Amino acid sequence: MNAPEKVPADPLPHVMKTYGRLPLALAYGRGCWVWDTNGKKYLDGLGGIAVNTLGHAHPKLVPALQDQIAKLIHSSNYYEVPLQEELAAKLCEISGLTNAFFCSTGLEANEAAIKIARKYGHDKGVERPEIVVYEKAFHGRSIATLSATGNTKVQAGFGPLVEGFPRVPLNDIGAIEQLAQTNPNIVAVFLEVIQGEGGINPATIDYLRAVRRLCDERGWLLMLDEVQCGLGRTGKWFAHQWAGIKPDVMPLAKGLGSGVPVGAIVCGPKAADVFGPGNHGTTFGGNPLAMRAGVETLRIMEEEGLLANAATVGAALKDGLARGFAGVKGVVEIRGQGLMLGIELERPCGDLLGRAAEAGLMLSVTADKVVRLVPPLILSADEAAQIVAILVPLIKTFLAEPAAAKKS
Ligand SMILES: Cc1ncc(COP(=O)(O)O)c(C=O)c1O
């Protein structure tokens, strides 16, 4: 008889089991590299899920944050916070929009956007305002944002969901025009310019322009969730700028504080005055530490030319992957822009997360079959080549194996 298999002790027995975690813990990082508690080194192709814009322990960010911590971490929104104005002004300058509100996470930014859209509708006399959302969208895990999310796995077990989110497929302007004909309650359209969790699915430039036009004709708000694709990741400050359009509401988070939690909505004139005093707020949002992180992140991005870096190194990475996977059966498509790339495989590939870590590379798998790379924007061409050198043989080996039997 075989000895019974030993079940490894749970290393985090008091932490709620909301994540399937790999059995490793990161201890420190430098640039695009991180080390675990056993001293093993990894190339960071994940950037804390599109968060660590400046990589780890950036030599300009660290002293700035140390300085801020020593001065003031948190004050409260009962008082003026000059750093909020500084970050808001910078976000308005780079977006062409007019005003910002600060929170701490992506879902909070999206929650604020949803509230703005509803109030915008009520202010116009629409009693039951509705917001057009998308198949495969991801907007967060609060009850409202998971209702807007187009993923039944994320929603399962949390009904009843929030109503008022008619859903359309991405890049199908006919579908949304049809809704416009039949639904008088629509007040806004809400989409990611490149869907992240949904599998790195870009909205086309033509589609974005057509939706902007439709919103203008109908008096709807265009709300672009740039939580994952924004802030330099695609090679422009914001992904929608490739289409030469502006949104009315733009939720941001992830990369804005380079690891310090910062969320924001940036609004144009149609939406900036919808909230008045008492309509919205949050305790932590806009605190001096978070604002300093945002101000310094944007300043360092400019100083170091990280938009251009994301564009050129991202293009080299995509090209290297395209060459590495040319003719490889089982690779469906390589998508995305700048340093937001997805490799769609023919079959589920969640296993690759652990295998890549074993091989010394951090990445993620999203939408079951899509290997996602969202590294720090400081990634060098040499590091991009190293990602290709690790990833291509890893995926080829994976695809050469028979597909694992489906668990029932
Ligand atoms: C596009 C998009 N919106 C919103 C969110 C939610 O952000 P957070 O996890 O900070 O709440 C995410 C997170 O992955 C995202 O990718």
The ligand as an SDF file (V2000), in Angstrom:
LIG
                    3D

 16 16  0  0  0  0  0  0  0  0999 V2000
  -10.1290   47.4130  -15.6710 C   0  0  0  0  0  0  0  0  0  0  0  0
  -10.2440   47.2030  -14.2010 C   0  0  0  0  0  0  0  0  0  0  0  0
  -11.1290   47.9200  -13.5000 N   0  0  0  0  0  0  0  0  0  0  0  0
  -11.2430   47.7770  -12.1700 C   0  0  0  0  0  0  0  0  0  0  0  0
  -10.4820   46.8940  -11.4740 C   0  0  0  0  0  0  0  0  0  0  0  0
  -10.6400   46.7560   -9.9870 C   0  0  0  0  0  0  0  0  0  0  0  0
   -9.5780   47.3490   -9.3500 O   0  0  0  0  0  0  0  0  0  0  0  0
   -9.2730   47.0260   -7.8090 P   0  0  0  0  0  0  0  0  0  0  0  0
   -8.8410   45.6030   -7.7560 O   0  0  0  0  0  0  0  0  0  0  0  0
   -8.2190   47.9990   -7.4360 O   0  0  0  0  0  0  0  0  0  0  0  0
  -10.5440   47.2480   -7.0690 O   0  0  0  0  0  0  0  0  0  0  0  0
   -9.5470   46.1080  -12.1680 C   0  0  0  0  0  0  0  0  0  0  0  0
   -8.7130   45.1300  -11.4510 C   0  0  0  0  0  0  0  0  0  0  0  0
   -8.1740   44.2310  -12.0030 O   0  0  0  0  0  0  0  0  0  0  0  0
   -9.4230   46.2820  -13.5560 C   0  0  0  0  0  0  0  0  0  0  0  0
   -8.5480   45.5600  -14.2760 O   0  0  0  0  0  0  0  0  0  0  0  0
  1  2  1  0
  2  3  1  0
  2 15  2  0
  3  4  2  0
  4  5  1  0
  5  6  1  0
  5 12  2  0
  6  7  1  0
  7  8  1  0
  8  9  2  0
  8 10  1  0
  8 11  1  0
 12 13  1  0
 12 15  1  0
 13 14  2  0
 15 16  1  0
M  END
$$$$
